Amino acid sequence: MATPPVLICRPGPRAAALAEAIAAEGFAVERGEVMALEPLPETPAHRAAWLDFDQFRRVVVVSPFAAECLAEALDRYWPQLPVGIDYYAVGAATAATLHRQLGVRVHLPPPGGADTSEALLALGSLQRLAGQRLLLVAGEGGRALMAETLAARGARLTRLAVYRRRLLEPSPTLRRRLASGDYQALVVSSGEILGHLARWCSQAALNQPLIVSSTRLATLAGTLGFRLPVVASGATPDALAAAVARARDPERADVDHDDLEKG
């Protein structure tokens, strides 16, 4: 009988890198498509922000797909990128996308810490923003912490939603896995996806290891009934793959969360 796979439900192109990292740890991997990322049509607000892009002092980008949408828009409006703008990213994957697409230097949370909004907001250069024009590039909805904090610090903030997330019903194969618990671990790095998947999880699935990218998601997992959340040291493919390996190591069956870094 074939060894059950590790299930991953990361949307978009980043799922491939996560699958490769987990496979490198010696696990079979099965991808579940439960969320689609869709660029939003350009509105007058988008157009105004792109035309005035050189007026922004700082640009904060919250996800790799937001970075891709930003780069595509700037390519249309700015054949030569304006100078004098500081770029910020919540995570390493977003920073890598900005650097690859735009060739810009990107500010990140401190190394070794968490890739979270809170960690980015702790940077010294984001503490005093009085009168500075700042663009926040994100998806529709999401947590308001970033926008509220930047505005409270005095920034003249423009928040621009450039894509939407659309939840998809799990495939018959994924529904069967979640109904039977026939998998080694489930890897989720989005609260929206986690809540969506919980609807199909049997008690057997709730008792399987759940790999999450932050303590916030682990807390949510507990409220949804998951019994074995394991917090990775971040949302990168390597961090999530390492957490899968820890969860499946018999000597680490009872995960000591005090030994894990926050994601």
C-alpha positions in Angstrom: 0.0 0.0 0.0 1.3 3.4 -0.9 2.4 5.8 1.9 -0.2 8.5 2.4 0.9 11.9 1.2 1.4 15.3 2.9 -1.4 17.6 1.8 -0.6 21.2 0.8 -3.2 23.8 0.0 -1.1 26.9 -0.9 -2.6 28.8 -3.7 -0.8 30.1 -6.8 2.7 29.4 -8.2 4.3 29.2 -4.7 2.7 25.8 -4.2 5.3 24.2 -6.5 8.2 25.4 -4.3 6.5 24.1 -1.2 5.9 20.8 -2.8 9.5 20.5 -3.8 10.8 21.3 -0.3 8.5 18.7 1.3 9.5 16.1 -1.2 13.1 16.8 -0.5 12.4 15.7 3.1 11.3 12.3 1.7 7.5 12.7 1.7 5.0 12.2 -1.1 3.0 15.4 -1.7 -0.5 16.0 -2.9 -1.7 19.4 -3.8 -5.3 20.6 -3.1 -6.6 23.6 -5.0 -9.0 25.4 -2.6 -8.3 29.0 -3.4 -7.8 31.0 -6.6 -6.0 34.4 -6.7 -7.5 36.8 -9.3 -6.2 40.2 -10.2 -8.9 42.9 -9.8 -9.9 45.1 -12.8 -8.2 48.5 -12.9 -10.3 51.2 -11.3 -9.9 55.0 -11.3 -8.3 54.7 -7.9 -5.8 52.2 -9.2 -4.9 54.4 -12.2 -4.5 57.5 -9.9 -2.1 55.6 -7.6 0.0 54.3 -10.6 0.2 57.7 -12.2 1.2 59.3 -8.9 3.5 56.5 -7.9 6.6 58.8 -7.8 4.9 60.8 -5.1 4.9 57.9 -2.6 7.8 57.9 0.0 7.2 54.3 1.0 5.5 51.3 -0.5 4.4 48.3 1.6 3.5 45.0 -0.2 1.9 42.2 1.8 2.1 39.1 -0.5 3.9 37.7 -3.5 0.8 38.0 -5.7 0.3 41.6 -4.6 4.0 42.2 -5.7 3.3 40.6 -9.1 0.2 42.8 -9.6 2.2 45.9 -8.6 5.1 45.0 -11.0 2.7 44.4 -13.9 1.0 47.8 -13.3 4.3 49.7 -13.0 5.5 48.1 -16.2 2.5 49.7 -18.0 2.9 53.2 -16.5 6.6 53.6 -15.6 9.0 52.3 -18.2 11.7 53.6 -15.9 11.0 53.1 -12.2 10.9 56.3 -10.0 13.8 56.7 -7.5 13.7 57.7 -3.9 11.0 55.1 -2.8 11.6 52.7 0.0 9.9 49.3 -0.4 8.8 47.0 2.4 7.6 43.4 2.3 6.0 41.3 5.1 7.8 38.1 4.0 10.9 36.8 2.2 8.9 35.5 -0.8 7.3 38.9 -1.3 10.6 40.6 -1.1 12.1 38.1 -3.6 9.3 38.8 -6.1 9.8 42.6 -5.8 13.5 42.3 -6.3 13.1 39.9 -9.3 10.4 41.9 -11.0 11.5 45.5 -10.2 15.1 45.2 -9.2 14.6 47.1 -6.0 16.0 46.7 -2.5 13.3 45.7 0.0 13.1 46.1 3.7 12.0 43.0 5.7 11.4 42.0 9.3 14.6 41.3 11.1 16.3 37.9 10.2 15.4 35.0 12.5 12.1 36.6 13.5 8.6 36.1 12.2 7.3 37.1 8.8 4.3 39.0 10.1 2.7 42.4 9.9 3.6 43.0 13.5 7.3 42.2 12.9 7.4 44.5 9.9 5.7 47.3 11.8 8.4 47.1 14.4 11.1 48.4 12.0 12.5 51.7 13.1 11.9 53.3 9.7 8.1 52.7 10.0 7.7 54.4 13.4 7.4 58.1 12.5 5.5 58.7 9.3 3.9 62.1 9.8 3.0 63.6 6.5 4.7 60.9 4.4 2.7 59.4 1.5 2.6 55.7 1.8 1.1 53.1 -0.5 -0.1 49.7 0.9 -0.6 47.1 -1.8 -2.6 44.1 -0.8 -5.5 41.8 -1.6 -9.2 42.4 -0.9 -10.1 42.1 2.7 -7.5 40.7 5.1 -6.5 42.0 8.5 -6.6 45.7 9.0 -3.7 45.9 11.4 -1.2 47.1 8.9 -3.3 49.9 7.5 -4.6 51.1 10.9 -1.1 51.2 12.4 0.5 53.0 9.5 -2.3 55.6 9.5 -2.1 56.0 13.3 1.6 56.8 12.9 0.8 59.7 10.7 1.2 58.3 7.2 -0.9 59.8 4.4 -2.0 56.3 3.5 -3.4 54.9 0.2 -4.5 51.2 0.6 -4.9 49.6 -2.8 -6.5 46.1 -3.2 -5.1 44.6 -6.4 -6.5 41.1 -6.2 -9.2 39.0 -4.7 -9.1 35.5 -3.1 -11.8 33.1 -4.2 -12.4 29.9 -2.3 -13.0 26.7 -4.2 -14.8 23.5 -3.2 -12.2 20.8 -2.6 -11.9 18.1 -5.3 -13.4 14.7 -4.6 -9.9 13.3 -3.9 -9.2 16.0 -1.3 -12.6 15.6 0.3 -12.0 11.9 0.6 -8.6 12.5 2.2 -10.1 15.0 4.7 -13.0 12.6 5.5 -10.8 9.6 6.1 -7.7 11.3 7.6 -5.6 9.4 5.1 -2.6 11.6 4.9 0.6 12.3 6.9 0.1 16.0 7.6 -1.9 19.0 6.3 0.1 22.2 5.5 -1.9 25.5 5.7 -0.5 29.0 5.9 -3.8 31.0 5.5 -6.5 31.4 8.1 -9.1 31.7 5.4 -8.1 28.4 3.9 -7.9 26.7 7.3 -11.4 27.7 8.2 -12.6 26.6 4.7 -11.0 23.2 5.0 -12.3 22.5 8.5 -15.8 22.1 7.1 -14.7 18.9 5.4 -12.5 17.5 8.2 -13.6 14.4 10.0 -12.4 13.6 13.6 -9.7 11.4 12.0 -8.4 14.4 10.1 -8.6 16.7 13.1 -6.3 14.3 14.9 -3.6 14.4 12.2 -0.7 16.8 12.3 -1.6 20.3 11.0 1.4 22.4 10.0 0.8 26.2 10.3 3.0 29.2 9.7 2.2 31.2 12.8 1.0 31.0 16.4 -2.0 33.0 15.3 -3.0 30.2 12.9 -2.3 27.6 15.6 -4.7 29.4 17.9 -7.3 29.4 15.2 -6.7 25.7 14.5 -7.4 24.9 18.1 -10.8 26.7 18.0 -11.6 24.7 14.9 -10.9 21.4 16.6 -7.5 20.5 15.2 -5.7 18.5 17.9 -2.1 18.6 16.7 -1.1 22.0 15.3 2.7 22.3 14.7 4.0 25.9 14.3 6.7 26.3 11.6 9.4 28.9 12.0 7.8 30.9 9.1 5.8 30.6 5.9 8.8 29.8 3.6 8.9 26.4 1.9 11.9 25.2 3.9 10.4 26.3 7.2 7.1 24.4 6.5 8.9 21.4 5.2 11.1 21.2 8.3 7.9 21.4 10.4 6.5 18.4 8.5 9.6 16.4 9.2 9.4 17.3 12.9 5.8 16.3 13.1 6.4 12.9 11.6 9.5 12.1 13.7 8.4 9.6 16.3 10.8 11.1 18.9 9.0 14.4 18.5 5.4 13.1 18.4 4.5 15.5 21.2 5.6 18.8 19.8 7.1 21.2 22.4 5.8 24.5 21.2 8.2 26.4 23.5 11.0 25.1 21.3 9.5 26.4 18.1 10.0 29.9 16.7 6.9 31.9 16.0 5.9 32.0 12.4 
